């Protein structure tokens, strides 16, 4: 069989919203797999999203924002909270468990 890898977690992500231009984001709405989720504005056009409470899997993160000039902008990204990066585990090693 293939090699097993240690899980590398991606729990804090920063998303830069495109097409904002020289304006600033006034408000944002973040959804993860279609459900409303908390996000923090970071600077002029970035949003920090925490996936710390999510289990291993693939998640669709959609950020919809309104600039100060009233323009609506949005972006959709896909993230995996556990990716097979890092060093291979030796044969027979136990799998790591994530407590979230």
C-alpha positions as semicolon CSV with decimal commas, in nm:
position;residue;x (nm);y (nm);z (nm)
1;X;0,000;0,000;0,000
2;X;0,100;0,368;-0,007
3;X;0,281;0,558;0,263
4;X;0,084;0,721;0,542
5;X;0,159;1,084;0,616
6;X;0,121;1,285;0,932
7;X;-0,173;1,525;0,916
8;X;-0,086;1,892;0,866
9;X;-0,376;2,102;0,985
10;X;-0,501;2,419;0,810
11;X;-0,729;2,578;1,066
12;X;-0,666;2,954;1,036
13;X;-0,693;3,096;0,686
14;X;-0,676;3,451;0,552
15;X;-0,873;3,519;0,235
16;X;-0,806;3,826;0,024
17;X;-1,124;3,938;-0,148
18;X;-1,054;4,033;-0,511
19;X;-1,196;4,328;-0,707
20;X;-1,202;4,562;-0,408
21;X;-0,962;4,805;-0,574
22;X;-0,865;5,109;-0,369
23;X;-1,178;5,088;-0,154
24;X;-1,214;4,916;0,182
25;X;-1,451;4,642;0,290
26;X;-1,729;4,776;0,511
27;X;-1,883;4,441;0,603
28;X;-1,843;4,074;0,519
29;X;-2,052;3,759;0,538
30;X;-1,871;3,427;0,555
31;X;-2,034;3,091;0,489
32;X;-1,873;2,750;0,531
33;X;-2,054;2,473;0,343
34;X;-2,356;2,703;0,310
35;X;-2,385;2,787;0,680
36;X;-2,307;3,128;0,827
37;X;-1,968;3,141;0,996
38;X;-1,775;3,402;1,190
39;X;-1,502;3,593;1,007
40;X;-1,284;3,888;1,106
41;X;-1,191;4,176;0,880
42;X;-0,814;4,210;0,849
43;X;-0,696;4,530;0,687
44;X;-0,848;4,675;0,370
45;X;-0,956;4,364;0,183
46;X;-0,875;4,051;0,383
47;X;-1,084;3,827;0,605
48;X;-0,956;3,576;0,860
49;X;-1,161;3,260;0,895
50;X;-1,110;2,994;1,160
51;X;-1,188;2,632;1,079
52;X;-1,069;2,516;1,423
53;X;-1,401;2,355;1,515
54;X;-1,426;2,162;1,189
55;X;-1,329;1,800;1,144
56;X;-1,102;1,659;0,876
57;X;-1,259;1,714;0,537
58;X;-1,317;1,945;0,241
59;X;-1,497;2,275;0,303
60;X;-1,637;2,541;0,072
61;X;-1,573;2,890;0,210
62;X;-1,763;3,177;0,049
63;X;-1,691;3,537;0,143
64;X;-1,935;3,807;0,034
65;X;-1,847;4,165;0,116
66;X;-1,968;4,520;0,067
67;X;-1,717;4,798;0,007
68;X;-1,755;5,147;0,147
69;X;-1,866;5,265;-0,196
70;X;-2,151;5,008;-0,191
71;X;-2,006;4,757;-0,440
72;X;-2,076;4,389;-0,369
73;X;-1,781;4,151;-0,409
74;X;-1,749;3,780;-0,340
75;X;-1,508;3,491;-0,368
76;X;-1,538;3,117;-0,316
77;X;-1,250;2,896;-0,203
78;X;-1,217;2,527;-0,125
79;X;-1,005;2,406;0,169
80;X;-0,907;2,072;0,315
81;X;-0,850;2,086;0,689
82;X;-0,608;1,796;0,689
83;X;-0,364;1,757;0,401
84;X;-0,108;1,478;0,351
85;X;0,199;1,699;0,381
86;X;0,500;1,643;0,599
87;X;0,717;1,344;0,664
88;X;0,591;0,991;0,601
89;X;0,508;0,789;0,909
90;X;0,692;0,462;0,963
91;X;0,499;0,144;0,890
92;X;0,283;0,038;1,183
93;X;0,277;0,385;1,343
94;X;-0,057;0,487;1,497
95;X;-0,269;0,748;1,318
96;X;-0,273;1,093;1,476
97;X;-0,608;1,217;1,606
98;X;-0,719;1,577;1,591
99;X;-0,922;1,715;1,874
100;X;-1,093;2,026;1,757
